[in-house]
Amino acid sequence: MTSLIVFLIIIINFILESTIIHHFDIFGVVPNTALIITVIVALLRGKRLGSVVGLISGLLEDIIFCPIIGINAFILFFTGYFVGLMENKLSKDNILIPIISSLISTISYHLMYSLFLYFLSYDISLVNFFKKTVLIEMAFNGFISIFLYKWFSKIFVIPSIRFGKR
């Protein structure tokens, strides 16, 4: 059942990214919803499912949006894996966890992406890029992660039964 839900979330996200989300830009920056979904699934379900979601979401993004296939898939795969390592170490009730995780993941994503572009001989100004794009995307991703985390935690977290005194 979880696999079907995750597959539907990935497909719906991809459809929204390719049709609607680019209309919700702030200063020309749109949220990276594939990164947010990868981080949230990894936080809630662990490194295995987080890395699979990252790989599939990244491949779909690469095929449609990116001139070089594999960069997004690689970055999102490892983002899902490393965030998923923290699944059992962090409280799932604290709303700051997905915000901080998405902020750190956004910075890491863009640093790794810039590193790949550097090795592929693309010329980018890293300081201007971070000032104009990454800071806005961090705020955007952090804000959206609050709502998606609340929604996904209702879907993925199985309520625990506690026995005790009344």
Secondary structure, DSSP 8 states (H G I E B T S, - for coil): -HHHHHHHHHHHHHHHHHHTGGGS-BTTB---HHHHHHHHHHHHH-HHHHHHHHHHHHHHHHHHH-SSTTHHHHHHHHHHHHHHTTTTTS-SS-THHHHHHHHHHHHHHHHHHHHHHHHTT----HHHHIIIIIHHHHHHHHHHHHHHHHHHHHHH----------
